[in-house]
Amino acid sequence: MSQQSKGIKAQYQISSLCTDFMATLHLNPEEGVPRHFVQQLALPVVVDDRGVIQPIIDRQFAVVMRLKRSTDLLPHMENDLRSLSYRPAESLYLAVAAGEPLVRARIRLLDEASKLFIDLAEAGALVRVVAISHRREINDSMVIRHYPVAILDEGGRLCWVHPAAHSYGLIRDGFPSSQRVRSLGPRTKAGKTPELLSRLDAETGLPEWYLFAQEHLKALELGEDPVYRAVMDHQVHLLVQRSIMEDAEKALQEATQQFLYGFESFFGQGGLHPVPGRLDYA
């Protein structure tokens, strides 16, 4: 790892889950479809026994750029790819669930990112990509998708940050001044008590109970920003106390699964990290 890369990781408090590399972005037409613009991802069509197509739920939208990397991934990732006889195609893959009803902020987020990425591609700019990287097999060929956490210019200044990256501890708080869309949706009403097993928060992408537990722990003066383990322990205690789960082990599994579901909905499932889905909170 170069000294510049080490300095940027320290400056922006970038998680060890993230890859960090230099690359150029490129437009991405596939079979006549410009995937560098906002698009709806394909979903199976559900047909009832009368032949009526059922309403589509859980719609996913994405912006996909081709990417040419000029520096290495993390060492274990490079070792994992050496067994291949070819260099996999790589892409910058920004995807979000649209929400039901539609969360307009998420479409605006994609649209703003698309315009920035296209500008960077057309300028031929060298950028630093911070991402959660994944290996996928598509049509019998291996590809690498980089789910973006942040984009920095060649000098290390922020160009764009994923709003959920702050929530999940991938990078320190803060956005470049040019970025207008800075949340995933409307803010949750203050004082709202969530269900103990509930949906993801529209604004941050975290489970609603996770945010509630954070605020409760802050009120108890257990720290300005309660760490992951303290929040999970709080949730486990409530699940067992209210007899929603039989024991602490099952409660922890359920809480962890919900947390990972939120993380993976924005940054993909699995990946090239040696322990996929493990988050390195203290």
C-alpha positions as CSV (number, residue, x, y, z in Angstrom):
1,M,0.0,0.0,0.0
2,S,1.4,3.4,-1.0
3,Q,2.0,6.1,1.6
4,Q,-0.6,8.3,-0.1
5,S,-3.2,5.5,0.2
6,K,-2.3,5.0,3.9
7,G,-2.7,8.7,4.5
8,I,-6.1,8.9,2.8
9,K,-7.3,5.9,4.7
10,A,-6.3,7.6,7.9
11,Q,-7.6,11.0,7.0
12,Y,-11.0,9.7,6.0
13,Q,-11.1,6.9,8.5
14,I,-11.8,4.3,5.8
15,S,-12.8,0.9,7.0
16,S,-10.6,-2.1,6.3
17,L,-13.6,-3.7,4.5
18,C,-13.0,-1.2,1.7
19,T,-10.8,-1.5,-1.3
20,D,-8.9,1.7,-2.4
21,F,-7.5,2.0,-5.9
22,M,-6.9,4.4,-8.8
23,A,-8.9,4.0,-11.9
24,T,-10.6,5.8,-14.9
25,L,-14.3,5.5,-15.4
26,H,-15.8,4.7,-18.8
27,L,-19.3,4.9,-20.4
28,N,-21.0,1.5,-20.4
29,P,-23.3,0.8,-23.4
30,E,-24.5,-2.9,-23.3
31,E,-26.5,-4.2,-26.2
32,G,-27.7,-0.7,-27.0
33,V,-28.6,0.1,-23.3
34,P,-26.5,3.0,-21.8
35,R,-26.1,1.6,-18.3
36,H,-24.3,4.7,-17.2
37,F,-27.7,6.3,-16.9
38,V,-30.2,5.5,-14.2
39,Q,-32.0,2.2,-15.0
40,Q,-34.3,-0.3,-13.4
41,L,-32.7,-3.7,-12.8
42,A,-34.4,-6.7,-14.3
43,L,-36.7,-8.7,-12.0
44,P,-38.7,-11.9,-12.5
45,V,-42.3,-11.3,-13.6
46,V,-44.9,-12.9,-11.2
47,V,-48.0,-14.2,-13.0
48,D,-51.0,-15.5,-11.2
49,D,-53.1,-18.5,-12.2
50,R,-55.3,-16.2,-14.3
51,G,-52.4,-15.0,-16.4
52,V,-52.4,-11.6,-14.7
53,I,-49.0,-10.0,-14.1
54,Q,-48.7,-9.0,-10.4
55,P,-47.5,-5.6,-9.3
56,I,-43.7,-5.3,-9.1
57,I,-42.4,-4.7,-5.6
58,D,-38.8,-4.2,-4.3
59,R,-37.7,-2.4,-7.4
60,Q,-34.0,-1.9,-7.8
61,F,-32.4,0.9,-9.7
62,A,-28.7,1.3,-10.6
63,V,-26.0,3.2,-12.4
64,V,-23.2,1.0,-13.8
65,M,-19.9,2.4,-15.2
66,R,-17.1,0.4,-16.9
67,L,-13.9,0.8,-14.9
68,K,-10.2,0.5,-15.8
69,R,-8.1,0.0,-12.6
70,S,-4.4,1.2,-12.6
71,T,-3.5,0.0,-9.0
72,D,-3.9,-3.2,-7.1
73,L,-6.8,-4.3,-4.9
74,L,-6.1,-5.6,-1.4
75,P,-3.4,-8.3,-1.4
76,H,-5.7,-11.2,-0.6
77,M,-8.0,-10.1,-3.4
78,E,-5.1,-10.0,-5.9
79,N,-4.1,-13.5,-4.7
80,D,-7.6,-14.7,-5.2
81,L,-7.7,-13.5,-8.8
82,R,-4.3,-14.9,-9.9
83,S,-5.9,-18.3,-10.5
84,L,-7.8,-16.8,-13.4
85,S,-6.3,-17.1,-16.9
86,Y,-7.8,-13.7,-17.9
87,R,-8.3,-10.3,-16.4
88,P,-12.0,-10.0,-15.3
89,A,-14.1,-7.1,-16.5
90,E,-14.6,-4.5,-13.7
91,S,-17.4,-2.1,-13.1
92,L,-18.5,0.6,-10.7
93,Y,-21.9,-0.6,-9.5
94,L,-24.2,1.8,-7.6
95,A,-27.5,0.2,-6.8
96,V,-30.4,1.1,-4.4
97,A,-33.8,-0.2,-3.7
98,A,-36.5,2.2,-4.8
99,G,-38.7,1.7,-1.7
100,E,-42.4,1.3,-1.6
101,P,-43.8,3.8,-2.0
102,L,-41.0,5.3,-4.2
103,V,-38.3,7.1,-2.2
104,R,-37.5,10.0,-4.5
105,A,-34.2,10.9,-2.8
106,R,-32.8,7.5,-3.9
107,I,-33.6,8.2,-7.6
108,R,-32.1,11.7,-7.2
109,L,-29.0,10.2,-5.6
110,L,-28.5,7.9,-8.6
111,D,-29.2,10.7,-11.1
112,E,-26.6,13.0,-9.4
113,A,-24.0,10.3,-9.3
114,S,-24.6,9.3,-12.9
115,K,-24.0,12.8,-14.1
116,L,-20.8,13.1,-12.0
117,F,-19.5,9.7,-13.2
118,I,-20.2,10.5,-16.8
119,D,-18.4,13.9,-16.5
120,L,-15.4,12.1,-15.0
121,A,-15.4,9.5,-17.7
122,E,-15.6,12.0,-20.6
123,A,-12.8,14.0,-19.0
124,G,-10.6,10.9,-18.8
125,A,-9.9,11.8,-15.1
126,L,-7.9,9.5,-12.9
127,V,-9.9,9.0,-9.7
128,R,-9.4,7.1,-6.4
129,V,-12.3,4.7,-5.8
130,V,-13.2,3.5,-2.3
131,A,-15.5,0.5,-2.6
132,I,-16.8,-2.8,-1.3
133,S,-15.6,-5.1,-4.1
134,H,-17.3,-8.4,-5.2
135,R,-16.5,-11.2,-7.6
136,R,-19.4,-12.5,-9.7
137,E,-19.7,-15.1,-12.4
138,I,-21.9,-13.9,-15.3
139,N,-22.3,-16.0,-18.5
140,D,-19.4,-18.3,-17.4
141,S,-17.0,-15.4,-17.0
142,M,-15.8,-13.8,-13.8
143,V,-16.4,-10.1,-13.3
144,I,-15.7,-7.7,-10.5
145,R,-18.2,-5.2,-9.2
146,H,-17.1,-2.3,-7.1
147,Y,-20.0,-0.9,-5.0
148,P,-18.8,2.7,-4.4
149,V,-18.3,4.0,-0.9
150,A,-16.6,7.3,-2.1
151,I,-15.0,8.8,-5.2
152,L,-11.9,11.1,-4.7
153,D,-10.0,13.0,-7.3
154,E,-6.4,12.2,-8.1
155,G,-5.2,14.6,-5.3
156,G,-7.3,12.9,-2.6
157,R,-10.2,15.4,-2.4
158,L,-13.7,14.0,-2.1
159,C,-15.9,14.1,-5.2
160,W,-18.8,11.9,-4.0
161,V,-19.8,9.9,-0.9
162,H,-22.5,7.2,-0.6
163,P,-24.9,8.4,2.2
164,A,-25.1,4.9,3.7
165,A,-21.3,4.8,4.0
166,H,-21.4,7.0,7.1
167,S,-24.2,4.9,8.7
168,Y,-22.3,1.7,8.4
169,G,-18.9,3.1,9.5
170,L,-17.1,2.7,6.1
171,I,-15.9,6.4,6.1
172,R,-16.0,9.3,8.4
173,D,-19.0,11.7,8.2
174,G,-18.9,14.5,5.6
175,F,-19.7,15.2,2.0
176,P,-18.1,17.3,-0.7
177,S,-19.7,20.7,-1.0
178,S,-20.8,20.0,-4.6
179,Q,-22.9,16.9,-3.6
180,R,-26.5,17.9,-3.1
181,V,-28.2,14.5,-2.3
182,R,-26.9,13.5,1.1
183,S,-29.4,11.1,2.5
184,L,-31.3,8.0,1.3
185,G,-34.7,9.4,2.1
186,P,-36.8,11.5,4.5
187,R,-35.7,11.8,8.2
188,T,-37.5,9.6,10.7
189,K,-39.8,11.6,13.0
190,A,-38.1,12.3,16.3
191,G,-39.3,10.2,19.2
192,K,-40.7,7.5,17.0
193,T,-40.4,4.1,18.7
194,P,-39.7,1.3,16.2
195,E,-40.7,-2.3,16.3
196,L,-38.0,-4.5,17.7
197,L,-37.8,-6.4,14.4
198,S,-38.4,-3.7,11.8
199,R,-37.6,-2.3,8.4
200,L,-34.6,-0.2,7.4
201,D,-34.6,3.5,8.1
202,A,-35.4,5.5,5.0
203,E,-32.7,8.2,5.7
204,T,-29.7,6.2,6.8
205,G,-30.4,2.6,5.6
206,L,-29.8,1.3,9.1
207,P,-32.4,-0.9,10.9
208,E,-34.8,1.5,12.7
209,W,-34.1,-0.3,16.0
210,Y,-30.4,0.4,15.6
211,L,-30.9,4.1,15.5
212,F,-33.3,4.0,18.4
213,A,-30.7,2.0,20.5
214,Q,-28.0,4.5,19.6
215,E,-30.1,7.4,20.8
216,H,-31.1,5.5,24.0
217,L,-27.4,4.8,24.8
218,K,-26.5,8.4,24.2
219,A,-29.2,9.5,26.6
220,L,-27.6,7.2,29.2
221,E,-24.3,9.1,28.6
222,L,-22.5,6.0,27.5
223,G,-20.6,7.8,24.8
224,E,-21.2,10.4,22.1
225,D,-21.3,7.6,19.4
226,P,-22.1,4.2,20.9
227,V,-20.1,1.5,19.2
228,Y,-21.6,-1.4,17.2
229,R,-21.2,-4.0,20.0
230,A,-22.9,-1.9,22.6
231,V,-25.9,-1.2,20.3
232,M,-26.2,-4.9,19.4
233,D,-26.1,-5.9,23.1
234,H,-28.9,-3.4,23.8
235,Q,-31.1,-4.9,21.1
236,V,-30.4,-8.5,22.3
237,H,-31.4,-7.5,25.8
238,L,-34.7,-6.0,24.6
239,L,-35.5,-9.1,22.3
240,V,-34.9,-11.5,25.2
241,Q,-36.6,-9.3,27.9
242,R,-39.8,-9.0,25.8
243,S,-39.8,-12.7,24.9
244,I,-39.5,-12.1,21.2
245,M,-36.4,-14.4,21.1
246,E,-35.8,-17.4,23.4
247,D,-32.2,-16.7,24.3
248,A,-29.4,-14.2,23.7
249,E,-27.6,-16.3,21.1
250,K,-30.7,-16.4,18.8
251,A,-31.4,-12.7,19.5
252,L,-27.8,-11.8,18.5
253,Q,-28.1,-13.9,15.3
254,E,-31.4,-12.1,14.4
255,A,-30.0,-8.6,15.1
256,T,-26.8,-9.3,13.2
257,Q,-28.7,-10.6,10.2
258,Q,-30.9,-7.5,10.1
259,F,-27.8,-5.3,10.3
260,L,-26.1,-7.2,7.5
261,Y,-29.2,-7.1,5.4
262,G,-29.1,-3.3,5.4
263,F,-25.4,-3.2,4.7
264,E,-25.7,-5.7,1.8
265,S,-28.7,-4.0,0.3
266,F,-26.4,-1.0,-0.5
267,F,-22.9,-2.6,-0.8
268,G,-23.7,-6.1,-2.2
269,Q,-23.7,-9.6,-0.7
270,G,-20.5,-11.5,0.0
271,G,-17.5,-10.1,-1.8
272,L,-13.8,-10.7,-1.9
273,H,-13.2,-9.9,1.7
274,P,-11.8,-12.9,3.6
275,V,-14.8,-12.9,6.0
276,P,-17.7,-11.6,3.9
277,G,-20.1,-9.5,5.8
278,R,-17.9,-9.1,8.9
279,L,-17.9,-5.5,10.0
280,D,-14.9,-4.2,11.9
281,Y,-16.5,-2.2,14.6
282,A,-14.6,-2.1,17.9
